[in-house]
Amino acid sequence: MQRRSLGAILATGVLSKLLPETAEAQPAWPGRPVKIIVPFPPGGAADAVPRIVAEALRPVWRQPIVIDNRAGAGGNIGTALVANAEADGYTLLASPPPPIAINQHLYANLPFDPAKLKAVSVLASAPNVVEVSIRSGITSLEELIRRARANPGGLNAASQGLGTASHLTAALFEHRAGVRFNHVPYTGTAPALTALIAGQVDVFFDNSAFSLPNHLAGTIRILAICAEERAAQLPDVPTVAEAGLSGVNATAWYAIMAPRDTPDALIARIGSDLVAAVRRAEVRRRLNEQACKPVGSASAEAAAFIADETRLWGELVRLTGLRLSG
């Protein structure tokens, strides 16, 4: 039998003592609470979707999952916190399109570099809709266009804020229909929808996820879907194209992003858990109740989708000529 040298024996012994210490220095993720920053106020679909998925993940990760709403500047404030956070998987972003795919085209100076974010998964999507206040008396898209053309700037159009998806969708609608609204920006979906219900504004280009319950309750009226197909939850509501106006397609989606330098293996782990959560029957049911279509894409697929959306929203920004100073 070949004898090992004393040096080899000692090296093996030292290595065996070091291995447990190395393993202890790199604990399994997650070893502490995970924070998911939502860069918009509570109350909208941007807040509801990650909360639904987080609830399903808590028994899987066996750690608290904190949904932290950091609203402001069209989503830029909260997004900057994630883009500049430690790339350790403990600070994630849950966001609709604006700070991920739109704001880089709108703002002259962003407080973060969009390239410092990495896609983990797209959780769900929901088409935007054209909805009006019951008090407006408007019952069809044709009537909305007719009244807007007859009185330029006379109808108040709410938005979730300057440069948000609802603002851009309204601008696209104005461009296609040849109308002009009086834009009234709010600080999120909930206050804008509250104003619509109260009749303080006439029209709102919201995502279907948050507006569906109010439409079904009769407190607002959804006139049309800003998508190529009708929404399953609204089978009797036509698309904008079916109602006679082409070229108004705008879909909200809700993605999980991480700091760019987060290790690929950790991105894959988090993404796998997110996809599994979205595939759960209870989660899909709750997302469907929100008028959201469950997606649950892997990181590479999510990144390709977001890149396409970034180009599409960029074209819309250039078309409408919108520009914000920051």
C-alpha positions as CSV (number, residue, x, y, z in Angstrom):
1,M,0.0,0.0,0.0
2,Q,1.3,3.4,-1.0
3,R,2.2,5.6,2.0
4,R,1.0,9.2,2.1
5,S,3.4,11.9,3.1
6,L,3.1,13.6,6.5
7,G,2.4,16.9,4.6
8,A,-0.5,15.3,2.7
9,I,-2.0,13.9,5.9
10,L,-1.7,17.2,7.6
11,A,-3.2,19.0,4.6
12,T,-6.1,16.6,4.6
13,G,-6.7,17.2,8.3
14,V,-6.6,20.9,8.0
15,L,-9.0,20.8,5.0
16,S,-11.4,18.6,6.8
17,K,-11.5,21.1,9.7
18,L,-11.9,24.1,7.3
19,L,-14.9,22.6,5.3
20,P,-17.5,22.9,8.1
21,E,-16.3,26.4,8.8
22,T,-16.7,27.3,5.1
23,A,-20.2,25.8,5.0
24,E,-21.1,27.8,8.1
25,A,-19.8,31.0,6.5
26,Q,-22.3,30.5,3.5
27,P,-25.6,29.7,5.1
28,A,-28.5,28.5,3.0
29,W,-30.8,31.2,1.6
30,P,-33.0,32.5,3.1
31,G,-31.6,32.7,6.6
32,R,-33.5,35.9,7.5
33,P,-36.5,37.9,6.4
34,V,-36.9,38.8,2.8
35,K,-38.0,42.4,1.8
36,I,-40.0,42.9,-1.3
37,I,-40.2,46.6,-2.2
38,V,-43.2,47.8,-4.1
39,P,-42.5,51.3,-5.5
40,F,-46.2,52.3,-5.4
41,P,-48.7,52.9,-2.6
42,P,-50.9,50.1,-1.1
43,G,-54.2,49.5,-2.7
44,G,-53.5,48.8,-6.4
45,A,-52.7,45.6,-8.3
46,A,-49.0,46.4,-8.1
47,D,-49.4,45.9,-4.3
48,A,-52.0,43.1,-4.4
49,V,-50.2,40.7,-6.8
50,P,-46.9,40.4,-4.8
51,R,-48.8,40.0,-1.6
52,I,-50.8,37.1,-3.0
53,V,-47.6,35.4,-4.1
54,A,-45.7,36.2,-0.9
55,E,-48.4,34.6,1.2
56,A,-47.9,31.3,-0.8
57,L,-44.1,31.6,-0.4
58,R,-43.9,32.1,3.4
59,P,-44.3,28.4,4.3
60,V,-41.7,27.6,1.6
61,W,-39.1,30.1,2.6
62,R,-39.9,29.7,6.3
63,Q,-39.0,33.3,6.8
64,P,-41.1,36.5,7.1
65,I,-41.6,38.2,3.7
66,V,-42.0,41.9,4.2
67,I,-43.9,43.9,1.6
68,D,-42.4,47.4,1.8
69,N,-44.3,50.2,-0.1
70,R,-41.9,52.9,-1.1
71,A,-43.9,55.2,-3.4
72,G,-42.8,58.3,-5.2
73,A,-41.5,59.8,-8.4
74,G,-43.3,57.3,-10.6
75,G,-41.8,54.3,-8.9
76,N,-38.2,55.6,-9.1
77,I,-37.6,56.0,-5.4
78,G,-38.4,52.4,-4.4
79,T,-36.7,51.0,-7.5
80,A,-33.5,52.9,-6.7
81,L,-33.4,51.3,-3.3
82,V,-33.4,47.8,-4.9
83,A,-31.0,48.7,-7.7
84,N,-28.4,49.9,-5.1
85,A,-29.1,47.2,-2.5
86,E,-26.8,44.3,-1.6
87,A,-27.1,41.5,-4.2
88,D,-27.8,38.8,-1.6
89,G,-31.5,38.0,-2.4
90,Y,-32.9,39.7,0.7
91,T,-34.1,42.9,-1.1
92,L,-36.3,42.4,-4.2
93,L,-38.5,44.6,-6.3
94,A,-42.1,43.9,-7.3
95,S,-43.2,46.3,-9.9
96,P,-45.5,47.0,-12.9
97,P,-43.9,48.5,-16.1
98,P,-43.2,52.1,-15.3
99,P,-39.8,52.0,-13.3
100,I,-38.7,48.9,-15.2
101,A,-39.6,49.6,-18.8
102,I,-41.0,53.2,-19.1
103,N,-39.2,55.7,-16.9
104,Q,-35.9,55.4,-18.6
105,H,-37.6,56.9,-21.7
106,L,-39.5,59.5,-19.7
107,Y,-37.1,61.0,-17.2
108,A,-34.0,63.0,-18.1
109,N,-32.3,61.9,-14.8
110,L,-33.1,58.7,-13.1
111,P,-31.9,58.0,-9.5
112,F,-30.8,54.5,-10.6
113,D,-29.4,52.7,-13.6
114,P,-32.0,50.3,-15.1
115,A,-29.1,48.0,-16.1
116,K,-28.5,47.4,-12.4
117,L,-31.6,45.3,-12.2
118,K,-32.0,41.6,-13.2
119,A,-35.3,40.0,-14.0
120,V,-36.3,37.1,-11.8
121,S,-39.9,36.4,-12.9
122,V,-43.0,38.0,-14.4
123,L,-45.8,36.9,-12.0
124,A,-48.9,38.0,-13.8
125,S,-50.4,40.4,-16.4
126,A,-53.6,42.4,-16.7
127,P,-54.9,44.5,-19.7
128,N,-55.6,48.1,-19.2
129,V,-59.2,49.2,-19.6
130,V,-61.1,52.3,-20.5
131,E,-63.5,53.1,-17.6
132,V,-65.8,56.0,-16.7
133,S,-67.6,57.4,-13.8
134,I,-71.2,56.3,-13.5
135,R,-72.0,60.0,-12.9
136,S,-70.6,60.9,-16.3
137,G,-73.6,59.2,-18.0
138,I,-71.2,57.7,-20.6
139,T,-72.2,54.2,-21.6
140,S,-70.0,53.3,-24.6
141,L,-66.6,54.0,-26.1
142,E,-68.2,55.7,-29.1
143,E,-70.0,58.1,-26.7
144,L,-66.8,58.9,-24.8
145,I,-65.0,59.8,-28.0
146,R,-67.9,61.9,-29.3
147,R,-68.1,63.9,-26.1
148,A,-64.3,64.3,-25.9
149,R,-64.2,65.6,-29.5
150,A,-67.1,68.0,-28.9
151,N,-65.4,69.5,-25.8
152,P,-61.6,69.3,-26.0
153,G,-60.1,69.3,-22.4
154,G,-63.6,69.2,-21.0
155,L,-63.4,65.6,-19.6
156,N,-61.1,64.9,-16.7
157,A,-58.9,61.9,-17.0
158,A,-57.3,60.5,-13.9
159,S,-54.0,58.7,-13.8
160,Q,-51.9,56.9,-11.3
161,G,-49.4,59.7,-11.6
162,L,-47.2,61.5,-14.2
163,G,-45.6,59.1,-16.6
164,T,-47.4,56.0,-15.3
165,A,-48.9,53.3,-17.5
166,S,-52.4,54.8,-17.1
167,H,-51.1,58.3,-18.1
168,L,-49.4,56.8,-21.2
169,T,-52.4,54.7,-22.1
170,A,-54.6,57.8,-21.9
171,A,-52.1,59.7,-24.1
172,L,-52.1,56.9,-26.7
173,F,-55.9,56.9,-26.7
174,E,-55.9,60.7,-27.2
175,H,-53.5,60.3,-30.1
176,R,-55.5,57.5,-31.8
177,A,-59.0,59.0,-31.2
178,G,-58.0,62.6,-31.9
179,V,-59.2,63.9,-28.6
180,R,-57.8,65.8,-25.6
181,F,-58.5,65.2,-21.9
182,N,-57.7,67.3,-18.9
183,H,-55.1,65.1,-17.2
184,V,-55.5,64.8,-13.4
185,P,-52.6,62.9,-11.9
186,Y,-53.0,61.1,-8.5
187,T,-50.5,59.3,-6.3
188,G,-51.5,55.7,-7.2
189,T,-54.4,53.6,-8.4
190,A,-56.5,53.7,-5.2
191,P,-56.9,57.5,-5.0
192,A,-57.5,57.8,-8.7
193,L,-60.2,55.1,-8.6
194,T,-61.8,56.8,-5.5
195,A,-62.0,60.0,-7.5
196,L,-63.6,58.2,-10.4
197,I,-66.2,56.6,-8.2
198,A,-67.0,59.9,-6.6
199,G,-67.4,61.6,-10.0
200,Q,-64.5,64.0,-9.4
201,V,-63.0,62.7,-12.7
202,D,-64.8,61.3,-15.8
203,V,-62.4,58.7,-17.2
204,F,-59.5,56.5,-16.0
205,F,-57.3,54.1,-18.0
206,D,-56.7,51.7,-15.2
207,N,-55.6,48.0,-15.2
208,S,-58.4,45.6,-15.1
209,A,-57.0,43.9,-12.0
210,F,-58.0,46.6,-9.6
211,S,-61.1,47.9,-11.3
212,L,-63.0,44.7,-11.9
213,P,-64.7,44.5,-8.5
214,N,-65.9,48.1,-8.8
215,H,-67.3,47.4,-12.3
216,L,-69.1,44.3,-11.1
217,A,-70.5,46.3,-8.1
218,G,-71.8,49.0,-10.5
219,T,-69.7,51.9,-9.0
220,I,-67.8,52.4,-12.3
221,R,-68.3,51.3,-15.9
222,I,-65.6,49.6,-17.9
223,L,-66.2,50.5,-21.6
224,A,-63.5,48.6,-23.4
225,I,-60.3,46.4,-23.0
226,C,-57.0,47.8,-24.2
227,A,-55.9,44.5,-25.6
228,E,-56.2,42.3,-28.7
229,E,-58.5,39.9,-26.9
230,R,-61.4,40.3,-24.4
231,A,-60.7,39.6,-20.8
232,A,-62.0,36.2,-19.5
233,Q,-63.5,38.0,-16.5
234,L,-65.3,40.5,-18.7
235,P,-66.6,38.5,-21.6
236,D,-69.3,41.1,-22.5
237,V,-66.9,44.0,-22.6
238,P,-65.4,44.7,-26.1
239,T,-61.8,45.4,-26.9
240,V,-61.1,49.0,-28.0
241,A,-60.6,47.7,-31.5
242,E,-64.0,46.0,-31.5
243,A,-65.5,49.2,-30.3
244,G,-64.1,51.0,-33.4
245,L,-60.7,52.4,-32.4
246,S,-57.5,50.5,-33.5
247,G,-54.0,50.7,-32.1
248,V,-54.7,51.1,-28.4
249,N,-53.1,48.0,-26.8
250,A,-51.5,48.4,-23.3
251,T,-51.0,45.7,-20.8
252,A,-49.9,45.9,-17.2
253,W,-47.6,43.2,-15.8
254,Y,-46.0,42.6,-12.5
255,A,-42.4,41.5,-12.3
256,I,-39.9,40.5,-9.6
257,M,-36.5,42.0,-10.0
258,A,-33.2,41.7,-8.1
259,P,-30.0,43.7,-8.0
260,R,-27.9,42.9,-11.1
261,D,-25.0,41.2,-9.3
262,T,-27.2,38.7,-7.5
263,P,-25.7,35.2,-8.3
264,D,-27.3,33.3,-11.1
265,A,-27.8,30.3,-8.8
266,L,-29.8,32.4,-6.3
267,I,-31.8,34.0,-9.1
268,A,-32.7,30.6,-10.3
269,R,-33.7,29.4,-6.8
270,I,-35.9,32.5,-6.1
271,G,-37.4,32.3,-9.6
272,S,-38.1,28.6,-9.3
273,D,-40.0,29.2,-6.0
274,L,-41.9,32.1,-7.5
275,V,-43.0,30.0,-10.6
276,A,-44.1,27.1,-8.3
277,A,-46.1,29.6,-6.2
278,V,-47.8,31.0,-9.2
279,R,-48.7,27.5,-10.4
280,R,-50.6,26.7,-7.2
281,A,-54.3,26.5,-7.8
282,E,-55.2,28.8,-4.9
283,V,-52.8,31.5,-6.1
284,R,-54.1,31.2,-9.7
285,R,-57.6,31.5,-8.4
286,R,-56.8,34.6,-6.4
287,L,-55.0,36.2,-9.3
288,N,-57.9,35.4,-11.6
289,E,-60.2,37.1,-9.1
290,Q,-58.0,40.2,-9.5
291,A,-58.6,40.0,-13.3
292,C,-54.9,39.0,-13.7
293,K,-53.6,36.3,-15.9
294,P,-51.0,34.1,-14.1
295,V,-47.7,34.0,-15.9
296,G,-44.8,32.7,-13.7
297,S,-41.9,33.0,-16.2
298,A,-38.3,31.9,-15.6
299,S,-35.6,34.6,-15.4
300,A,-34.4,34.4,-19.1
301,E,-37.9,34.4,-20.4
302,A,-38.8,37.4,-18.1
303,A,-35.7,39.3,-19.2
304,A,-36.6,38.8,-22.9
305,F,-40.2,39.9,-22.3
306,I,-39.2,43.0,-20.4
307,A,-36.7,44.0,-23.1
308,D,-39.5,43.8,-25.7
309,E,-41.8,45.8,-23.5
310,T,-39.1,48.4,-22.9
311,R,-38.9,49.0,-26.6
312,L,-42.7,49.1,-27.0
313,W,-43.2,51.6,-24.2
314,G,-40.2,53.7,-25.5
315,E,-41.9,53.9,-28.9
316,L,-45.1,55.1,-27.2
317,V,-43.2,57.8,-25.2
318,R,-41.7,59.1,-28.4
319,L,-45.1,59.0,-30.1
320,T,-46.7,61.0,-27.4
321,G,-43.8,63.4,-26.9
322,L,-44.0,63.0,-23.1
323,R,-40.9,64.0,-21.1
324,L,-40.5,64.5,-17.4
325,S,-37.6,66.3,-15.7
326,G,-37.4,64.0,-12.6
